[in-house]
Amino acid sequence: MAAARRFGLEGHRIALIARSRSRVDALASQLRGEGLTVCGYSYDVRNPASVSAAVERTADALGPIEVLLHNPAPHAGLLRPVLNTHPADFATAVAASLHTVAAAVQHVLPGMRARGKGSLLFVNRSRAVRPSFGRGGTSVAFAGEDAYAELLHRTLAPENIHVGQLVLLKTVRPGHATHHPDAVAERLWNAHSERIGFRVFADALNA
């Protein structure tokens, strides 16, 4: 919500895409009440075609997509130690973190390349760059997403398409200096507007 609000205040029209239709509708309504142009769509995290359809509806409603922000919340059932994480769990985690964003990127990228501008922004926890023994599924899935994002960055930078990754080292919560929702949203806006490298940490990564 903070990111949507930050970009909306800069004049961007916003689409919220998430699993829960009722939650998307409620959040979109709240942002519209603040004077922003917002629409909301739901998708099935297990079906890349579903997110492609949601992104297509976004473009139909709001016009060409300039910024794609991928900010997934991991399924609580997948937050298990690596030895208790089964093949089906890995498949679900990878589908949620990688398959859906790859489908969205494939849908928005032709337009960005044709216009010669755009931003693909990824938000990850530190497990993307430092695996956690207690979070086997998401550690593997986030690492795959991290590799995908970095490959996109290397490939698309010469075409003026910025790919950025914000790594969060703590839980986003009000009252925290670097992980307050508004502070995170400001980082994301800067990543888009200032095109500051590929990977940015919200805090210094501990040794």
N, C-alpha and C positions, 0 to 999 in steps of 0.2 A: 504493500500500500504506500509506504514512504517513497519507494522508487517511482511508482506510478504518479504520485503527487508531484514529485520533483521534476519529472519530465513533462508532466502536464502543465506545470507553471511556466515552463519554457516554451509553451505553445504546441507541444506535441499532442496529437490525438492518441488515446490510449485504448488498447484491448487487453483485458484480463482473460487468461486461458488457464483453467485448472480443472481438477477432477470433479469437484462438487458444484453442480449447477446452482443450487440454492445459495451457496456461499459466494460464488462469483456474482450472482445477481445482487446480493446484498451489498457487496463491496463496490460494485459499479454504481449502484444507486447512491451510496454515500459520496463517492467522488463527483458524481453529477451534481449532487447538492452543494458541492464546493465550487461549482462553475466550470468543471472540466468536461471535455468531450470524451466519453468512455462507453465502450461496449464490452460485453462479456460472453464467453463461450466455454463450454465444457468439452472434455475429451476423455477417451478411454486410454489410460496410461499403457495398457497392454497392446494397443493397436496403433502403430505409426500412421496408418491411413486416417485415423480419427483426428490426430493433431494436424495433419496436413489439411484436412477439411476445415478445421477451426481457423487455421492461418489463412486459408483461402477466403473464408467468410470475412475475416478481418480486413483483408485487402479490398474485398468488394465493398465493405461498409465505410472504410476510412481512407482508402487510397494506398499508394505504394508504401511499403514498410521500410522505414529507415533504420530502426533499431529493433533487434530481437534480444530480449533478456531471458535467459534460462536460469531459473532459481527453484529447483525442485526440493521438496521436503521428503526425506526418506521415509519409507513405510516402517512403522515402529516394529512390526514383526520381523524385519530383516536385521535389526540391530542386535546380532548375536555373535558370540565368539566364533572364530574361524573354523574350529573343529566341529561346531554345531551348525554350520552353514552348509546346506545341501545343494546339489546341482540345480534344483528348481529354484532355490533361493537366489543363487547367483544369476540365473536367467531373468528372474523378476527384477532384481536390482539393476542389471545392465539395461533391460528394456526401459525401465523408468528413467534412468540417468542418461542413456546414450541413444537408444533407438528413437525415442520421441524427438529429442533435439536434432538428431541427424535428419529426420523427416522434415522438421520445421526449417532447418537451414537449407535443405535442398529446394524447399518451396520459395523461400525469400531471396535466395542468392542470385538467381538470374536477373531479377529486377535491380538488385544492388549493383551487379556488374554492369548492367546496361547503363545505369545512371552514373557509375563511377564513384559511388560513395555508399556508406552504410556502416553500421556497427553490429557485431555479434558479441554479446556480453554473457559471460558465464559466472555464476556464483557457486562456490564450493566451500565445504569445510576443509580443515587441514588434512583430513584423511586422503584428499586427492593427491597430496604430495608427501604425506607421512602416514603409512597404513597403521590402523589400530587393530590390535589382536582381538579386542572385544567387539569390533564392528566389521566382521569379515566381508559380508555382502556389499556394504556401501564402500568399504575401502577399495575393493576390486572395481566396482562400478565407477566410483569417482576417479580412480586412476585412469580408467579407460576414457572417461570424458575429458580428463586433463590432457591426455595424449591427443585426442581428437581436436580439442581446441587449439593446442599448440601447432598441430599440423595445419589447421585452417589459417592460423596467424602467419605462418611462414609462407603459405601459398598465396594468400590474398593481400598481404601488405603492399606488394607492388601495384595492386589495382586500386589502392586508396580505400580499401575496406578494412576497418579496424576490428581485430579480434582481441578481446581483453578478458582476463580472468581475475576476479576478486576472491581471495582466499580468506575466509573468516576463521579465526583461531578460537573464538568463544561464541557462545550463544548470543544472538541478537536480542537485546533487551533495553528498555528505557533505563536511563540513569547511568549507562556505561559510556565512557568517553569516546571510545573508538567503535563500539558495537551497538550504539544507540541506532534505532532504525533510521533516523534522519542523517546520522553520520555515514551510515552505509549507503544510503541513497545519494548523498553528496559525492561519495567515492565513485559510484556508478556514473553519475552525471559527468564527473571529471574525466572518467575513462572514455566516455563518448566524445565529449567536447574538446578535450585536450589531447586525446589519443596517446596516453602515457604508457608506453611499453605494452607488454603482453600480460605479465603476472604481477599483481599488486597484492600485498598483504595488508589486512586491516590493522595489524600490529606487527611488531618484530617477532619473527619466528624464533622460539626458544631453541637453544642448542641441544 
